[in-house]
Amino acid sequence: MRRFALLGVVGVAAAVAFAGPAGAASGGGCQLQGNASFSPGLGATSKSFTYSFAGDLTGCQSTVTGAPTSGKVEAGKTVTRTYTDPATGASHTVTYQEPVATGSGGCSNSTTNGTGIVTWSDGTVSVLGYSTTGAAAAVNLSGSVVPSVTLTALDAQPGDPTTITISTTRYAGYSSQGALAFQPPDPTACNTPAGVTAAGISGFVGLGSGS
């Protein structure tokens, strides 16, 4: 069965825990398990697309003292916040959109860019700016932890914040590199009009940096 390579946000997310800033050598890795969704579906010919991703990072091992052993990563998803109307005391929920990741290519090769948000098991957060280049079953990725990302409200009521900011609280200034393989449920969908609209992701990411 043909393997499918794309995105790289997961690799960036796992990498951040283990790729230290210059002068601070470190290394390690995480197991990955997640799912990505593409729109429009990916096919045999190159085209522009957007995507979202959500996955788990588990079994993480690191030379960084106190590094979390697990976490969750996502890109292009939504988050909610609950607010209370000071006048009525009624509570309501507002949905905020994470930046939608973008790419160009198809089943055989691709390039993508996006912002991933990692929430580690200790409650800390890493916001990742990343880019990937993929061919067949291999994808090379690079990125760095950025200070923050701003999300825009989809359904704010009068008086609600129209944006929220999620800030990095772990691994600020770190860089990331890695590689992953992606597997669609049916690789033959690459040759259909609808294309591949979703793919499962699993594997191990091992990283290190420093001088």
C-alpha positions in Angstrom: 0.0 0.0 0.0 1.3 3.4 -1.0 2.3 5.7 1.8 1.3 9.3 1.8 3.6 12.2 2.9 2.4 15.7 3.7 2.2 18.6 6.2 4.8 18.3 8.9 3.1 20.2 11.6 3.2 17.2 13.8 6.9 16.8 13.4 7.4 20.4 14.2 5.4 20.0 17.3 7.3 17.0 18.5 10.6 18.6 17.6 10.2 21.7 19.7 10.7 19.8 23.0 14.0 18.5 21.9 15.6 21.1 19.6 17.4 23.6 21.8 18.7 27.1 20.9 22.2 27.6 19.6 24.8 26.5 22.1 22.5 24.3 24.1 22.7 20.7 22.6 19.7 18.5 23.3 18.0 15.5 21.7 15.0 13.1 22.0 11.8 12.1 20.4 8.1 11.4 20.6 5.6 8.9 19.3 2.9 10.5 17.1 -0.7 9.6 16.4 -3.1 11.9 14.7 -5.3 12.9 11.8 -5.3 15.6 9.1 -8.1 16.9 6.9 -7.6 18.5 3.5 -9.8 20.9 1.5 -10.0 20.3 -1.4 -8.9 16.7 -1.4 -5.4 15.9 -2.6 -5.1 14.3 -6.0 -2.6 13.3 -8.7 -2.2 16.9 -10.0 -0.8 19.9 -8.1 -3.2 22.5 -6.6 -3.6 24.8 -3.6 -5.3 23.4 -0.5 -5.9 24.2 3.2 -5.8 21.7 6.0 -6.3 21.1 9.7 -4.6 18.7 12.0 -4.9 17.3 15.5 -2.8 14.6 17.2 -1.2 13.2 20.3 2.5 13.2 21.3 3.3 10.3 23.6 6.3 8.5 25.0 8.5 11.6 24.7 12.1 11.2 25.9 14.4 14.1 26.2 17.8 15.3 27.5 16.0 18.5 28.6 15.5 18.3 32.4 11.8 18.3 33.3 10.6 18.1 29.7 6.9 16.8 29.4 6.5 13.2 28.3 3.4 13.9 26.3 1.2 16.6 24.7 -1.4 17.4 22.1 -0.9 19.4 18.9 -3.3 21.0 16.5 -3.4 23.4 13.6 -6.3 25.0 11.8 -8.8 23.9 14.4 -11.1 26.0 16.7 -11.0 26.8 20.4 -13.8 28.1 22.7 -13.9 30.5 25.5 -16.8 31.1 27.9 -17.8 34.6 29.0 -20.4 36.0 31.4 -22.6 38.9 30.5 -22.0 41.4 33.4 -25.5 42.8 32.9 -27.5 39.6 33.0 -25.0 37.1 34.6 -25.7 34.7 31.7 -22.8 32.7 30.3 -22.2 32.0 26.6 -19.4 30.4 24.5 -17.4 32.1 21.7 -15.6 30.1 19.1 -12.2 31.3 17.9 -10.5 30.1 14.7 -6.8 29.0 14.7 -4.8 30.1 11.6 -5.7 27.8 8.7 -2.6 26.0 7.4 -2.0 26.2 3.6 -0.2 24.1 1.0 0.4 23.5 -2.6 0.8 20.1 -4.3 -0.8 16.7 -4.4 -0.4 13.1 -3.3 3.1 12.8 -4.7 4.7 16.0 -3.5 3.8 19.2 -1.6 4.9 22.3 0.3 3.0 23.7 3.2 3.1 26.5 5.8 1.2 26.9 9.0 1.1 27.6 12.7 0.8 24.7 15.2 -0.2 24.9 18.8 1.2 22.3 21.2 -0.3 22.0 24.7 2.0 19.9 26.8 0.9 17.6 29.6 2.1 20.0 32.2 -0.2 22.8 30.8 2.6 24.7 29.1 2.2 25.8 25.5 4.5 26.1 22.4 3.3 28.1 19.4 5.1 26.9 16.2 5.6 28.5 12.9 6.7 25.9 10.3 7.1 25.0 6.7 7.4 21.6 5.0 8.5 20.1 1.7 7.3 16.6 1.0 7.9 14.0 -1.8 6.4 10.5 -1.8 6.7 9.1 1.7 9.2 11.6 3.0 8.6 15.1 4.2 11.3 17.5 5.5 10.2 20.2 7.9 11.7 23.1 9.7 10.3 25.7 12.1 10.7 27.7 15.2 8.8 28.5 18.4 7.2 31.9 18.0 6.1 34.2 20.9 2.3 34.0 20.2 -0.6 33.5 17.8 -3.8 35.5 17.5 -7.1 33.8 16.9 -10.2 35.5 15.5 -13.7 35.0 16.8 -16.3 33.4 14.6 -19.4 34.2 16.6 -18.6 37.0 19.1 -21.5 38.8 20.7 -21.4 42.5 21.4 -18.8 43.1 24.1 -16.9 39.9 23.6 -13.3 39.9 22.6 -13.1 39.7 18.8 -9.6 38.1 19.1 -7.6 36.2 21.7 -3.8 35.6 21.9 -2.2 32.3 22.8 1.3 32.7 24.0 4.3 30.4 24.2 5.2 29.4 27.7 7.6 26.6 27.0 10.6 26.2 24.7 10.6 29.9 23.6 13.2 30.5 20.9 13.8 26.8 20.1 14.1 25.5 16.5 12.7 22.3 15.1 13.4 19.8 12.4 12.0 16.4 11.6 10.4 13.9 9.2 7.1 11.9 9.1 5.1 9.5 6.9 1.4 9.9 6.3 -1.2 7.2 5.5 -4.6 7.8 3.8 -7.3 5.2 4.4 -7.4 4.6 0.7 -4.4 5.7 -1.4 -6.3 5.0 -4.6 -8.4 8.1 -3.7 -5.6 10.1 -5.1 -6.9 9.2 -8.6 -10.5 10.1 -7.9 -12.3 13.5 -8.4 -12.7 14.0 -4.7 -9.1 13.1 -3.9 -7.8 12.3 -0.4 -9.7 14.4 2.1 -8.2 12.8 5.3 -5.2 10.9 6.4 -4.1 9.2 9.6 -0.6 9.9 10.9 1.6 7.8 13.1 5.3 7.4 13.7 8.3 8.5 15.7 10.1 11.8 15.6 13.7 12.0 16.8 15.5 15.4 16.9 18.5 17.2 18.2 20.3 20.5 17.8 22.9 22.7 19.4 26.5 23.6 18.8 
